[in-house]
């Protein structure tokens, strides 16, 4: 018995397929073998590897913007997925010609499918990490959807005045409102998750958790807008959010829908909620204002639970989708960026606002790195369990 490499599914299969593949398969034109599925698969693998090397080089160059890196990633990994899909179609079209080739067709098909699913996982990951925002978010074509802010007390109850609010840095209240916008969008995102889980036949525990998490996000939104009001006195709340209706929906194929939901829960649930929980927990210990500290403690506890629920969804998708989801998760783990692409106010990046509950770049980087390492390790273990064993020839 031989286990498929968990973090590089398709590599061992590719070598086996290449060793077994005949030198020339076409019967009608033996003089021109043409571009075989195996060659296309090698080309897709080369594009995948070159894209990874290009991103590593760009990460080391601080002058290159995150937008340029995102386009390189989407273009490279997208091309790899497209080539793999062409290889898969060619492989299926040659089923009749290869019917006497023993195990060649199944092995080649498995290699193409594994690389294709890795590419799909990488593509979804890059689309969801082009920009970072707190917790689970709504997206359309990779763009995060957030509500507008309007003059209204709906989400900003008048609480007790904040001590020493006159000493707050300029722009602090606006950043708390920005945090509130992301929490508000998370309410809609968990509603979307509920619909996705129900469409795929998820068990009651996962659906109940998604609804409980949505209620948490409602409280977070109110807390953030309430703090902002206590800081500058402006009575503002999230306005109508029609863009929520145009958010991403799952693909129609159940197998691909499970892949998409697994990767989305890995990124927005396990990663983004996990990073938020760790960052906010540290902020709660550094914050110098009791009223803000209490809000941070509650949000940190809730975000940690949301991250755990994200892992629950990942594991359920893996149990339902098997090897397809496993390969996609492997591709997602390999494609996680080395750093977050956050959007902190310039004045907060040094950590000067951490006493007021807004983190700096150093804290963000350290907690992202720790969360990323844990995710890669756990995905490795999950993928190893989810991939089928193969009998050695």
Secondary structure, DSSP 8 states (H G I E B T S, - for coil): -EE--TTSTTHHHHHHHHHHS-S---SS-TT---S-HHHHHHHHHHHHHHHHHHHHHHHT-TTS-HHHHHHHHHHHHHHHHHHHHHHHHHHHHTTTTTTTSTTHHHHHHHHHHHHHHHHHHHHHHHHHSSS--SSS--EETTEE----EEE-STT-------TTGGGS-TTHHHHHHHHHHHHHHHHHHHHHHHHHHHHTT--HHHHHHHHHHHHHHHHHHHHHHHHHHHHH---EEE---GGGGGS----SSHHHHHHHHHHHIIIIIIIIIHHHHHHHHHHHHH---HHHHHHHHHHHHHHHHHHHHHHHHHHHHHHHHTHHHHHHHHHHHHH--SS------GGGTTSTTGGGT---HHHHHHHHHHHHHHHHHHHHHHHHHHS-EE---
